[in-house]
């Protein structure tokens, strides 16, 4: 049987047990054969659990255990098969490795999950973790395992106890472990302790322990308390494996001398010390999040932190199992944890959501710092926004004619798109340097700033503050769009009129003007293209957040400040100002340059791939329409095509702003872990404000 089709073949074979297909579970239990091959024994167990899953698992498990207990011969066969399973497989692989990534890297784990999704696992394995994955491979397994009642669990525990005793009895006397079934648990604890220690002493962890969160350019001396805490954490990582080994030795000594007595005080004291070390290691790893919040997020490092904390938790659970005089409840909890971890480990979506939530929050927070500049709260700020938007419209008027000039060169599609992209990028950067604004760039930046108000969505005051931010944002968008459009159209018309007066002809031809009226009409795909442009606006904000995070994470500001060549060229004082300028402007530059290049290149790439994608930017579209009017003259006012283009302007602006805002707000809300019910309360509060005070969304109050 080919490995690549094994799972599909198992599921489609007529002998796969399904309720109602004539499968007799009693006959299947009688077929338990401890002398069968490894793969056949594992398939027997996989099919048994699958039969439980396809019916009513809780009552089915009780029924199966009842059938096993009915006949001593049947029970003996099942116990013998389970004994060979316990003896021949690596139990510690399940207890220590199951659910954890073999390589502490996000991309490596993503590739591993994709491989497991595309390629089935083989039942011919000695790795109990792999077998566990084959047995519990359904998303609902954790639900029915958690629902098993106490009598069923007691019967199952008795069956496994007999199996482990039989497995120990079948071994030579010299190889029989003194701790019995607990021996693999202690081995797994040692493996976990070794992995935790290795991660704690890895370069990524060592370089960040002892770094103050409030340090900026000039590193402040670490306090004595902080140094003591860091030394305690390093000591905990250093002692962890040693204490685990010592606990194992004490437990072995006690089991050999008095196997039926409770654990002595020395063992319990060492176990308590081990728990304290685990807490210190987990807290030390979680404390690195504070360093990441200030100095940039690394997805791989966040992944390693999560893995380390989960290993500490797993080791603590194993410790509870081996020390408990009645380990049934602890074993049940461990089994349920393993089933849940297996389901999560198979999910690619969970991996991406879990390990990008921290990055999403940091991108949102860094965008929020920029977005605060785009939100107006007073009348003075409102008028200032109008003026800055007017300046942005003035710059984009020149951008409009530069676009026509680039297309008039007749270059190949790629170079035409690159030229248009560079034109847009240069214009957006110029708008940034002149402290003007482009209205459509605001939503992707302002949405994270609004999400910052969602720290406590259960508080009515916090919800009211969020609604205030929504009103401020809508007013800011209105001011930005009005300021852009109120300047770009007259300026473009004025330039066209000046061209007629100076040279006797407009700057664009009649063919280009008619093409503008045809392509920007509301009857065409303008709405679809405008929505896609909103996606590009949102993508530029993400790129801005990622660029700033990378700049901070790799400490490029410090590298620029202290670089010998930069200091020799600029001097120490100017080098410091230069580094600070890059730290303050890297996000804006990344957003503007990436947006400009995407607006120019993406349509050309889409055309090459025969995709129905183009861009429609409200300010640039308005400038092009004005340019067409300036070419065609007063007669165009009687052309319906012009008015369909004019009707498309508010639709384009709404979709540019709305799509980018909704996408940015989704990332920001996700980063704040706002639940679905809380989101409904937010929308309800916004509707209530809109009905009660609609003008607050368009005009600022006096105070």
PyMOL commands that set and color helices and strands:
alter all, ss='L'
color gray80, all
select helices_A, chain A and resi 3-12+25-30+38-54+57-70+72-88+91-97+106-118+128-135+141-146+150-169+173-175+180-200+203-206+224-257+265-286+288-295+299-323+328-346+348-374+379-408+413-433+439-454+460-503+510-519+526-553+556-562+564-570+572-608+618-632+634-638+640-671+676-692+694-697
alter helices_A, ss='H'
color red, helices_A
deselect
rebuild
show_as cartoon
